[in-house]
Amino acid sequence: MDKGKLYTLIKRKDTEELHLFNSDIQESDNKCYRLEEHSMCRAMQRNEGEKNAIFACKDEIETRTESAKIGRAVCGNCIAQLYTTYE
């Protein structure tokens, strides 16, 4: 069953900006993992982030809603990626 894309929001240690990472839930242990080394905007590497996520493995609608509640602290370039369509 396709869960669709999932996202995790991580706070950058040095600037406290919040960046989105593509994520997935592994069936083997049912845990959420950040799939890529860089955030969606490519401005943050995985190892630059705090260990605890603001939220983890949310679908696109939940990610948009939660990010809107948080506001300007969420990277605008990461958010823009949510609204970009690919063919």
C-alpha positions as CSV (number, residue, x, y, z in Angstrom):
1,M,0.0,0.0,0.0
2,D,1.4,3.4,-1.0
3,K,1.6,5.8,1.9
4,G,2.5,8.7,-0.3
5,K,5.4,11.0,0.5
6,L,6.2,11.6,4.2
7,Y,8.1,14.5,5.7
8,T,10.1,15.2,8.9
9,L,10.8,18.7,10.3
10,I,14.2,19.2,11.9
11,K,15.6,22.2,13.7
12,R,19.1,23.2,12.6
13,K,21.5,23.4,15.6
14,D,23.3,26.7,14.7
15,T,20.5,28.9,13.3
16,E,17.4,27.2,14.8
17,E,15.8,27.3,11.3
18,L,13.4,24.4,10.6
19,H,13.9,22.3,7.5
20,L,12.0,19.5,5.9
21,F,13.4,16.2,5.0
22,N,11.8,13.4,2.9
23,S,11.1,10.5,5.2
24,D,9.8,7.0,5.2
25,I,8.5,4.4,7.7
26,Q,10.5,1.2,7.4
27,E,8.3,-1.9,7.6
28,S,11.0,-3.9,9.3
29,D,10.9,-1.9,12.5
30,N,8.0,0.6,11.9
31,K,10.4,3.6,12.6
32,C,10.6,6.9,10.7
33,Y,13.8,7.6,8.8
34,R,15.0,10.7,7.0
35,L,15.9,9.3,3.6
36,E,18.1,12.0,2.2
37,E,21.4,13.5,3.4
38,H,20.1,17.1,2.7
39,S,16.9,18.9,3.4
40,M,14.4,19.5,0.7
41,C,15.9,22.9,0.0
42,R,19.4,21.4,0.1
43,A,20.6,24.1,2.6
44,M,20.9,21.7,5.6
45,Q,22.6,18.4,6.0
46,R,21.2,15.7,8.2
47,N,24.0,15.9,10.7
48,E,23.4,19.7,11.3
49,G,20.1,19.0,12.9
50,E,18.9,18.4,16.4
51,K,18.3,14.7,17.3
52,N,14.6,15.2,18.1
53,A,12.3,16.2,15.3
54,I,9.6,18.8,15.6
55,F,7.4,16.2,13.8
56,A,8.2,13.1,11.9
57,C,6.7,11.1,9.0
58,K,3.8,13.4,8.4
59,D,2.0,13.2,5.0
60,E,1.8,16.3,2.8
61,I,-1.4,17.7,4.2
62,E,-0.3,17.3,7.8
63,T,3.1,18.8,6.9
64,R,1.5,21.8,5.3
65,T,-0.9,22.3,8.3
66,E,1.7,21.9,11.0
67,S,4.2,24.1,9.2
68,A,1.6,26.8,8.8
69,K,0.9,26.7,12.6
70,I,4.7,27.1,13.3
71,G,5.1,29.9,10.8
72,R,8.1,31.8,9.6
73,A,10.7,29.6,11.4
74,V,10.1,26.9,8.8
75,C,12.3,27.3,5.7
76,G,10.3,28.9,2.9
77,N,12.3,27.1,0.3
78,C,11.5,23.7,1.9
79,I,7.8,24.7,2.0
80,A,7.9,25.8,-1.6
81,Q,9.0,22.2,-2.5
82,L,5.7,20.9,-1.1
83,Y,3.8,23.0,-3.6
84,T,6.0,22.0,-6.6
85,T,4.5,19.4,-8.9
86,Y,6.6,16.9,-10.7
87,E,5.5,15.0,-13.8
